[in-house]
Amino acid sequence: MKDHIAMEQRYGAHNYAPLPVVLTRGEGVYLWDTEGRRYLDMMSAYSAVSFGHGHPRLVAALHAQAEQLAVVSRAFYTDRLGPFLARACQMTGQERALPMNTGAEAVETAMKAARKWAYSVKGVQPNQAEIIACDGNFHGRTITIVAMSSEEQYRDGFGPFPGGLKTIPFGDSAALKAAITENTAAFLVEPIQGENGIILPPDGYLAECARICCENNVLLIADEVQTGLARTGRLLACQHDEVIPDGLILGKALGGGLLPVSLFLSRSDVMDVFTPGDHGSTFGGNPLAAAVGLEALNVLVDEGLADCSAELGAWFLAELQQIESPLIQEVRGRGLFVGMEIKPAKATARAVCKQLMARGILSKETHDTVVRFAPPLTISREQLEWALEQVRETLREMEAALAA
């Protein structure tokens, strides 16, 4: 194990600080390290492994398509892309979809679409379009996206940044209304902020934002890269407020935990601003990705994963909230998307994650204050009960160490 870690540290850029475990195999909700120890995955690669590791139907779809046709670029039509886009649009209530690879690429696509729509449809003067985002957001790590970040580390050393971007407090619809001008093209928002620590806005927030955007001819674009595809107990987190956004960004789980697949979905009048040559991706929408993405959507429906997430998530959240510990500041979440905030004066979230790892649970801290619990949606009640007991025991051990 030490040799693998040393090699990665020697030859890799130090842009991550992984927990000291070297993983070599995954199956369902479990992972194994190079020494043969099994762990329950309570992270699921930031929701990218929502279907579990190596889901048989997804692996079969990948294998069959890889033998048939993998990549040809968008210079040609294929028999896989159309069915995938149709299924995604039908399930989400959108009219068109543009395929990309990573979530950040889909966010960039959404921003390009919003700006061009502002000029060609709304009538904003050239190079004056504005996009509003929220403090605490995490939409990716490209230069343009980190220009909207309120996290200093994400910005430090990467300027100068492009203009036309501003942020407002998350969960404050009045702030959105006050920030909108005649040049506002879009409001880009996560229904629940994931990287910021599983932060939920007030009830009805998204619905009020949708109303404000509609009144001002502003696009409401929901970034559901982490929250989408049943993570919060509904197909989309927007549905908790009965909102169909003007634009929708999907990724992570869309690739079934096997390869990067993302989509920007929107109305026809927004998508129609793109003409051949305006935007593209060599790998976006490739047959392999389309086959896996389509099967992922079908598995989500066939296995009732949204209902599983809603039921098990509500139970798990309630159980965590009943734990009485001086280390816990707050436990919050929706569906199987839960954050346990640790009191910084007592311990760090990373220390908790290391203790959990020693007990066979893999998770990761967010901003050193929040432990994230977002297991594969295929997890069972019994497996969650075991995880809950490990959390309780970990907290007891850390409390005893503090007392000593």
C-alpha positions in Angstrom: 0.0 0.0 0.0 2.8 2.4 0.9 4.5 1.9 -2.4 1.3 2.8 -4.4 0.8 6.0 -2.3 4.5 6.9 -2.7 4.4 6.5 -6.4 1.3 8.6 -6.8 2.8 11.3 -4.7 6.0 11.2 -6.6 4.6 11.4 -10.1 1.2 13.0 -9.6 0.3 16.7 -9.0 -0.6 17.3 -5.4 -4.0 18.7 -6.1 -5.8 16.2 -3.9 -5.3 15.0 -0.3 -6.7 11.4 -0.4 -7.3 9.4 2.7 -4.5 6.8 3.2 -6.1 3.8 1.6 -5.3 2.2 -1.8 -8.4 0.8 -3.5 -8.3 -2.0 -6.0 -11.8 -3.5 -6.4 -15.4 -2.6 -6.1 -18.7 -4.5 -6.1 -22.1 -3.0 -5.3 -21.8 -0.8 -2.2 -18.4 -2.3 -1.2 -14.8 -1.4 -2.0 -11.6 -3.5 -1.3 -8.1 -2.2 -0.7 -4.8 -3.8 -1.8 -4.5 -5.6 1.5 -7.9 -7.3 1.0 -9.9 -5.2 3.5 -13.5 -4.5 2.7 -15.1 -1.1 3.1 -18.7 0.2 2.8 -18.7 3.1 0.3 -20.6 6.0 1.9 -19.1 8.4 -0.7 -20.0 6.9 -4.1 -17.5 9.2 -5.8 -19.5 12.4 -5.1 -22.7 10.6 -6.5 -21.0 9.3 -9.6 -21.4 5.7 -8.4 -25.1 6.1 -7.4 -25.8 2.7 -9.0 -23.1 0.9 -7.1 -19.8 -0.4 -8.3 -20.0 -2.6 -11.4 -23.8 -2.8 -11.7 -24.3 -5.8 -13.9 -26.7 -4.1 -16.4 -24.4 -1.1 -16.8 -21.3 -3.3 -17.2 -23.2 -5.4 -19.8 -24.2 -2.3 -21.7 -20.7 -1.0 -21.7 -19.2 -4.3 -22.8 -21.7 -4.8 -25.6 -21.3 -1.3 -27.0 -17.5 -1.3 -26.6 -17.5 -4.4 -28.9 -19.8 -2.7 -31.4 -18.7 0.9 -31.6 -17.2 3.3 -29.1 -16.1 6.7 -30.5 -16.5 8.3 -33.9 -17.0 12.0 -32.9 -20.0 14.1 -33.7 -18.9 14.4 -37.3 -21.4 11.5 -37.9 -24.8 10.3 -36.6 -24.9 7.1 -34.6 -27.7 4.8 -33.6 -27.1 5.3 -29.9 -27.2 9.0 -29.2 -30.8 9.8 -30.3 -32.5 7.2 -28.0 -30.3 8.4 -25.1 -31.2 12.1 -25.6 -34.9 11.3 -26.1 -35.1 9.3 -22.9 -33.3 12.1 -20.9 -35.6 14.8 -22.3 -38.8 12.7 -21.6 -37.8 11.9 -18.1 -36.8 15.5 -17.1 -39.5 17.5 -19.0 -36.9 19.3 -21.2 -37.1 19.6 -25.0 -33.5 19.3 -26.2 -30.2 18.0 -24.8 -26.6 18.7 -25.6 -24.1 15.9 -24.5 -20.7 16.5 -23.0 -18.4 14.5 -20.7 -17.8 16.1 -17.3 -20.1 18.2 -15.2 -17.9 21.2 -15.6 -18.1 20.9 -19.4 -21.9 20.8 -19.1 -21.9 23.9 -16.8 -19.7 25.8 -19.4 -22.1 24.7 -22.1 -25.1 26.1 -20.1 -23.3 29.4 -19.6 -22.5 29.7 -23.3 -26.1 28.9 -24.2 -27.4 31.5 -21.7 -25.2 34.2 -23.0 -26.0 33.6 -26.7 -29.7 33.3 -25.8 -29.5 36.7 -24.0 -28.1 38.3 -27.1 -30.1 36.6 -29.8 -33.4 36.2 -28.1 -33.7 38.5 -25.1 -32.0 41.4 -26.8 -29.1 42.1 -24.4 -26.5 44.3 -25.9 -23.3 42.6 -27.1 -20.9 41.5 -24.4 -23.1 42.8 -21.6 -24.8 39.6 -20.5 -24.6 38.7 -16.8 -24.9 35.4 -15.1 -25.8 35.2 -11.4 -24.7 32.4 -9.1 -24.7 31.8 -5.3 -22.1 32.2 -2.6 -20.8 28.8 -1.6 -21.5 27.3 -5.0 -19.5 24.5 -6.6 -20.1 24.3 -10.4 -16.6 23.0 -11.3 -13.0 24.1 -11.6 -12.5 25.7 -15.0 -11.2 29.4 -15.1 -14.7 30.7 -15.9 -16.4 28.7 -13.2 -14.0 29.5 -10.4 -14.5 33.1 -11.3 -18.0 32.7 -9.7 -16.6 30.9 -6.6 -16.6 32.5 -3.2 -14.0 29.9 -2.0 -10.7 31.8 -1.9 -8.6 28.7 -2.5 -10.4 27.9 -5.7 -9.5 31.3 -7.1 -6.1 32.0 -5.6 -3.5 32.2 -8.3 -5.8 31.6 -11.3 -6.8 35.1 -12.3 -7.5 37.3 -14.2 -11.1 36.1 -14.4 -13.7 36.8 -17.1 -16.4 39.4 -16.3 -20.2 39.2 -16.4 -20.4 37.0 -13.4 -21.8 37.9 -9.9 -22.9 36.0 -6.8 -25.6 36.5 -4.2 -26.3 34.7 -0.9 -27.7 31.2 -1.3 -31.3 30.7 -0.1 -32.2 34.4 -0.4 -34.7 34.9 -3.2 -35.0 38.6 -2.3 -31.2 38.9 -3.1 -31.9 37.4 -6.5 -34.6 39.8 -7.3 -32.4 42.8 -6.3 -29.5 41.5 -8.3 -31.3 41.1 -11.6 -30.8 43.8 -14.3 -31.8 44.2 -17.9 -28.6 42.4 -18.8 -29.2 39.3 -16.7 -29.2 36.2 -18.8 -29.4 33.4 -16.2 -29.5 32.4 -12.6 -27.3 29.3 -12.1 -28.0 27.5 -8.9 -27.6 24.1 -7.1 -31.0 23.1 -5.5 -28.9 21.8 -2.6 -25.3 22.9 -2.3 -23.1 19.7 -2.1 -19.5 20.7 -1.9 -20.4 23.5 0.5 -21.5 21.0 3.1 -25.0 19.7 2.0 -26.6 23.1 2.5 -30.4 23.1 2.0 -32.2 26.4 1.2 -35.5 27.4 2.9 -38.6 25.5 1.7 -40.1 27.1 -1.4 -36.8 28.9 -2.3 -36.4 27.4 -5.7 -40.1 27.9 -6.6 -39.8 31.6 -5.7 -36.6 31.9 -7.7 -38.4 30.4 -10.7 -41.2 32.9 -10.3 -38.7 35.8 -10.2 -36.8 34.6 -13.2 -40.0 34.1 -15.2 -41.1 37.7 -14.4 -37.8 39.1 -15.5 -37.2 36.9 -18.6 -34.2 35.3 -16.9 -33.2 31.6 -17.4 -33.3 29.5 -14.3 -30.5 26.9 -14.7 -30.3 24.1 -12.2 -27.0 22.4 -11.6 -28.0 18.9 -10.6 -24.7 17.2 -11.3 -24.6 15.9 -7.7 -28.3 16.2 -6.7 -29.9 14.8 -9.8 -30.9 11.3 -10.7 -32.6 10.2 -7.5 -29.9 11.3 -5.0 -32.3 13.4 -3.0 -35.3 11.1 -3.2 -36.8 12.5 -6.4 -35.5 12.2 -9.9 -34.4 15.8 -9.7 -34.0 17.9 -6.5 -36.0 20.7 -8.3 -39.0 18.5 -8.1 -39.2 19.0 -4.3 -40.3 22.5 -5.2 -42.3 21.4 -8.2 -40.0 23.3 -10.5 -39.1 22.5 -14.1 -36.0 24.7 -14.7 -35.3 26.5 -18.0 -32.0 24.7 -18.2 -30.8 21.6 -16.4 -27.3 20.2 -15.9 -26.7 16.5 -15.3 -23.6 14.4 -14.9 -21.8 12.1 -12.5 -24.4 9.3 -12.0 -25.4 9.6 -15.6 -22.3 7.7 -16.5 -23.3 4.8 -14.2 -20.0 5.0 -12.3 -18.2 3.7 -15.4 -17.3 6.7 -17.5 -17.9 10.5 -17.6 -21.2 11.5 -19.2 -23.0 14.8 -18.9 -25.8 16.7 -20.4 -27.1 20.3 -20.7 -30.9 20.1 -21.2 -33.1 23.1 -22.0 -36.0 24.5 -24.0 -35.9 24.5 -27.8 -35.6 28.3 -28.0 -32.5 28.2 -25.8 -30.9 25.3 -27.7 -31.7 26.8 -31.1 -29.1 29.5 -30.5 -26.4 26.9 -31.3 -25.6 26.4 -34.9 -23.0 23.9 -36.4 -19.5 25.1 -35.3 -20.6 27.1 -32.3 -19.9 24.4 -29.7 -18.9 20.8 -29.5 -16.8 18.0 -28.0 -14.9 15.1 -29.7 -16.1 12.7 -27.0 -19.4 14.2 -26.0 -22.3 12.0 -27.0 -20.1 9.1 -28.1 -21.9 5.8 -28.7 -20.3 4.2 -25.6 -21.4 7.0 -23.3 -24.8 7.1 -24.8 -25.4 3.4 -24.4 -24.3 3.5 -20.7 -26.3 6.7 -20.1 -29.5 5.3 -21.5 -29.1 2.1 -19.5 -28.4 4.2 -16.3 -31.7 6.0 -16.8 -33.5 2.8 -17.4 -32.0 1.1 -14.3 -32.9 4.2 -12.2 -36.6 3.7 -13.1 -36.7 -0.1 -13.1 -35.1 -0.4 -9.7 -37.2 2.4 -8.1 -34.1 4.1 -6.8 -35.8 7.5 -6.2 -38.2 5.8 -3.8 -35.3 3.9 -2.1 -33.4 7.1 -1.7 -36.4 8.9 -0.2 -37.3 6.1 2.2 -33.9 5.1 3.4 -32.6 8.6 3.4 -35.3 9.9 5.6 -34.7 7.0 8.1 -30.9 7.4 8.1 -31.1 11.2 8.5 -33.5 10.9 11.5 -31.3 8.3 13.1 -28.2 10.5 12.7 -30.0 13.5 14.1 -30.9 11.5 17.2 -27.2 10.9 18.1 -26.2 13.0 21.1 -22.6 13.9 20.8 -20.6 16.9 21.8 -18.8 16.6 18.5 -21.8 17.2 16.3 -22.9 20.7 15.3 -25.7 19.7 13.0 -26.9 16.9 10.7 -28.8 17.9 7.6 -29.8 16.5 4.2 -32.4 15.1 1.9 -32.6 11.6 0.5 -29.3 9.8 0.6 -27.5 13.1 0.6 -26.5 13.9 4.2 -23.9 16.0 5.9 -22.8 15.7 9.5 -21.2 19.0 10.6 -18.5 18.6 13.2 -17.8 21.3 15.9 -14.4 22.7 14.8 -13.5 23.3 18.5 -13.9 19.6 19.2 -12.5 17.8 16.1 -12.0 17.9 12.3 -14.2 16.2 9.8 -11.1 14.6 8.4 -10.3 13.0 11.7 -13.8 11.6 11.9 -13.4 10.2 8.3 -10.1 8.5 9.3 -11.7 6.9 12.3 -14.6 5.7 10.2 -12.1 4.3 7.7 -10.5 2.3 10.5 -14.0 0.8 11.1 -14.7 0.0 7.5 -16.5 3.1 6.3 -15.3 5.3 3.5 -16.4 8.9 3.4 -14.7 12.2 2.8 -14.7 15.6 4.6 -16.0 18.8 3.0 -14.2 22.0 4.0 -12.8 20.1 7.0 -16.1 20.6 8.9 -18.6 18.3 7.3 -18.6 14.5 6.9 -20.5 13.5 3.8 -22.8 10.5 3.7 -23.9 9.7 0.1 -23.8 6.0 -0.5 -24.9 4.2 -3.7 -28.6 4.3 -4.0 -28.6 0.5 -4.1 -27.7 0.3 -0.5 -29.9 -1.8 1.8 -31.5 -0.9 5.2 -29.3 -3.5 6.9 -26.1 -2.0 5.4 -27.2 1.5 6.5 -27.9 0.1 10.0 -24.4 -1.2 10.2 -23.0 2.1 8.9 -25.0 3.9 11.6 -23.5 1.8 14.3 -20.0 2.5 13.1 -20.7 6.2 13.2 -22.0 5.9 16.8 -18.9 3.9 17.8 -16.6 6.3 16.1 -18.0 9.3 17.9 -17.9 7.4 21.2 -14.2 6.6 20.7 -13.4 10.2 19.8 -15.3 11.6 22.7 -13.4 9.3 25.1 -10.1 10.4 23.6 -11.1 14.0 24.1 -12.1 13.4 27.7 -8.8 11.7 28.3 
